[in-house]
Amino acid sequence: MKKLLYNQRLAPYLFILPFLVTLVVFWLVPVGRSVIMSFQEVLYGQATFIGTENYDRLWRDPVFWKAMFNSLRYMVLTLVLLIPIPMVLAAIINSKIGSPRVKNFFKSSLFVPALTSVVVAGIVFRLMFSETESGLMNQIADFFGFGPVRWLREDLTGLMALLLLTVWRWTGVNTMYFLAGMQAISSEYYEAASIDGASKVQQFFHVTLPNLKPTIVYVTTISVYGGLAMFLESFMLYAGNNSPNNQGLTIVGYLYRKGIQENDLGFASAVGVVLLIVVLAINLTQLTATGTFRKEATR
């Protein structure tokens, strides 16, 4: 055993063996099982092969397309909000402006929402956007002279509430990612740019952004997955999986409705397979477009 552990060829594989076992048991096996179940009708432990019938139903179901549209819209808007805003905040924290103590307090306060339970945060935001006049947002609306708003009854205002919850919760996490990426950039680049007469804004666009590319790609990748896999935020904000006109129904919420609430596990598996394909397609496209898979040219 000692000889095996000290073998230079086998040792790396022994170290990654726990990860590989976890990947196979908790990801590859469930995914493979879901693919098989997507071609079956599963009722009370009895599975019957029905071919592509689940996918045919999926294609003809308008509620599925509504949920897919909601998830894609949410994903795009979170990318628009949760990449530039945290990047700017990280640049401010990384700059020499301001007191280090104030910056440390700011970083800590930004990260606190990520430690808060989604359940608690969802309930608080639901109360904030309550239809009653005592709701916080309606009090603000009344201050500006327009009456109570049915925030969670309308599509746009409901989406705004959901995005506000998301930005509040995840801005700090993405700011930490970008801050770590900026602190890994050598100060020599900034010194050389400063000698050449580049302003702080020019340094940001011509030094920081190019060197921050790996971090941007990583944050984009996890944000695509997080946007399409969002469920609990919407579930808590609307106090369930049944929002008005399905305006808050996400693709994972649709999967939950079919698989758990209606016990149609075969159909829910087809939804999960489609979701996996969409996530992989989007992420592989953006990873290819950003040159992540491109081999570095040999000198």
Residue pairs with C-beta under 8 A, 6 or more apart in sequence:
4 10
4 14
5 11
5 14
31 276
34 269
34 272
34 273
35 269
35 273
37 47
37 265
37 266
37 269
38 54
38 55
38 266
38 269
38 270
38 272
38 273
39 49
39 50
39 51
39 52
39 54
39 266
40 47
40 48
40 49
40 50
40 266
40 269
41 47
41 48
41 50
41 53
41 54
41 266
42 264
42 265
42 266
42 269
43 263
47 266
50 266
54 266
54 267
54 269
54 270
55 270
55 274
57 267
57 270
58 64
58 267
58 270
58 271
58 274
63 246
63 249
63 254
64 251
64 254
64 271
66 246
66 249
67 246
67 249
67 250
67 251
67 253
67 254
68 251
68 278
70 246
70 247
70 248
70 249
70 250
70 251
71 227
71 228
71 230
71 250
71 251
71 252
72 228
73 159
74 159
74 162
74 163
74 227
74 230
74 250
75 223
75 224
75 227
75 228
76 227
77 159
77 163
78 163
78 166
78 170
78 223
78 226
78 227
79 220
79 223
79 224
79 227
81 163
81 166
81 167
82 166
82 167
82 170
82 171
82 174
82 219
82 223
83 174
83 216
83 219
83 220
83 223
85 167
85 171
86 171
86 172
86 174
86 175
86 177
86 178
86 219
87 174
87 178
87 212
87 216
89 110
89 171
89 175
89 178
90 175
90 176
90 178
90 179
90 181
90 182
91 178
91 182
91 204
91 208
92 98
93 103
93 106
93 107
93 175
93 179
94 179
94 182
94 183
95 200
107 172
107 175
107 176
107 179
109 172
110 171
110 172
110 175
110 176
111 172
111 173
111 176
112 172
113 121
113 168
113 169
113 170
113 171
113 172
114 169
114 170
114 172
114 173
116 169
118 169
118 232
118 233
118 236
119 232
119 236
121 165
121 168
121 169
121 233
121 236
122 165
122 232
122 233
122 235
122 236
122 237
123 236
125 161
125 164
125 165
125 236
125 237
126 152
126 236
126 237
126 238
126 239
127 135
127 136
128 135
128 136
128 137
128 161
129 135
129 136
129 137
129 151
129 152
129 157
129 161
129 237
130 137
130 138
130 151
131 138
131 148
131 149
131 150
131 151
131 152
131 153
132 138
132 148
133 139
133 142
133 148
135 148
135 151
137 149
137 151
138 148
138 149
138 151
141 147
141 148
141 149
142 148
149 157
150 157
151 157
151 158
151 160
151 161
152 158
152 161
152 237
152 238
152 243
152 244
152 248
153 244
154 247
155 245
155 247
158 237
158 238
158 243
158 244
158 247
158 248
159 247
161 237
162 233
162 234
162 237
162 248
165 233
165 237
166 230
166 233
169 233
170 226
174 219
174 223
177 215
177 218
177 219
178 212
178 215
178 219
180 215
181 211
181 212
181 214
181 215
182 208
182 212
185 207
185 208
185 211
185 212
189 207
189 211
190 203
190 207
193 202
193 203
193 206
193 207
194 203
198 206
198 207
209 216
213 290
217 286
217 287
217 290
217 292
220 286
221 283
221 286
221 287
224 279
224 282
224 283
224 286
225 279
225 283
228 251
228 252
228 275
228 278
228 279
228 282
229 252
229 275
229 279
230 250
230 252
231 250
231 252
231 253
231 256
234 243
234 248
234 249
234 250
234 253
235 241
235 253
237 248
238 248
241 249
241 253
241 256
241 257
241 261
243 249
249 257
251 271
251 275
252 275
254 271
255 268
255 271
255 272
255 275
256 268
258 264
258 267
258 268
258 271
259 265
259 267
259 268
259 269
259 271
260 268
287 293
